[in-house]
Amino acid sequence: QGTKDMKKEERQSKKIREERWMIIKVALVVVLISCLIYMISHFIRERMAQKQYEEIQQESVVIPTENTESPMEIDAEIYDTVPEVDFDTLWETNTDICAWLYIPDSEVNYPILRKQDAENQYDDYYLQHTVSGQSGLPASIYIQPCNRADFTDYNVVVYGHHMKNGTMFGSLHQYLDAAYMKEHQYVYVVTPEEELIYQVFAAVEYDDRHILQSFSFTEAYGREAYLDSLRKNDGDNDYFREDVEATENDRLLTLSTCIKNESEKRLLVEAVLVNESER
């Protein structure tokens, strides 16, 4: 009798183990399917958002034919590559669009957003929302409300995600290469009133402090302190152009994006204003 009971218990135990293993397998399959659905939907949302940016570019922006000669050789002709931007059409999509950002021969060709009705001057709404207000990546290229929409502040900090496919600010890391910086040295910002041309002078793997809260840019000492902090950053990959001057009396454009696997750092591409003209 004892042997029969033991065999019965073994069969029951085996059945329980098989049932548990079946539950685990079903659960794993459900998790796998859920992950696949999430990844596919995530990819679709990103692609749809990027397609919308491409449509906005086609409808609202005309990029003049680029010069075949280097802008360094023909300085005056850098002004011929300023985009023509139709803000009335852009505002049909979102009235928070305050400017257009363009770097020739790169993926950077996007509207710049600024949350007009934000109560917090350091609002980051567009860190997680696209130009149409859709939540999620690739989000938007944007400035915080603490920066003026007309780009007249000493330092305007423009934020964007480092997308793996190179869109948004995914191409900025190439500025750590000297040759790339020389070939892509001009950054164009078009506002409803002005055309601004900046020249890139540095790419710095900076810390993650909030720049606009960390320096008093309304005071000369604060502006000098920021420039000194860039020079003294001493990152292994930092690169500065010695032939492009930026002082506390100039106006800067800071393009900021994340660095893969380094959450406590940010890549900053620094540019100095070299020309502004009315549209």
Phi, psi and omega in degrees: 000319181299321180294319179296318179297319180296318179295322179296318178295321179297317179297318179295318179296318179296319180296318179297317179298317180296320179295318178297316180296324177295319178297317179298315180297317178297318180298317179297319178296317179298317179296316180298315180296319179298318179296317180297317179298317180297313181297318180294314180295323178297315179297317181296317180298316179297316182294321179295320179295317179295323178297323178296319177298320179296320178294320178298318178302314183293324184278330192240349187228134175243121179264117178298157177299130183285154179290147177276344179257158182295137175300334178292331181276325178236085187302319185295331186280357174294337182283346180280351182257011178291129181295150172263119189242130178261095184288331178300319177290320178299319183291345173292334176275314183197122180284355175280355176290119183250344183194173175236135181247132183216130171238115183305145177058040177211177178282348186282102181201075192220157170288150173255128182259150175213119184291109185286324186262018182288137176278331180265124181292346176252031182302137181240032182307316185279002170291333183238010182225143179280179181299334179267002180090006179286134181284139176112177181289153007276008180059221185219163166274129188207163169240156178276157182300340179292341172268139179292147181290341181269004175064032179267357176293159178299317181228115176258120182260120182251127184254148176195151180286148174270089183281141182298329182276006176089354180282178184054239179258024181294339182267355185295333182296343177291343178290350175287351177262127185301317182295319180296317180299319180293324182280342182231049190277346183252135179240131183250130174236122180248124175253173178300336183253332190222162171244121184245134179240125179245152176244128183288133179234352181200153169227121190228131173273089191270173173279179188263020177298154177279109189301314186289341175266345187266342183228142178271089186285350176281349180247144181301321182295326179291321179292320177295320180297322180293314179298321177296321181296327177293314182293323184272001180300320172057041175284151183298329185254001183299146177220133178236142171269120181284343183267004177241118185267138173224123183237178179291350179262355178269173174249136186249155169237124179247118176262120188241133177212169184278166177242128185304131176064015177226081186292342181264012179231159175223143173272127176246126171255118187256133179224150182246141181292126180244345177198142172219139181212153179287149179278000000 
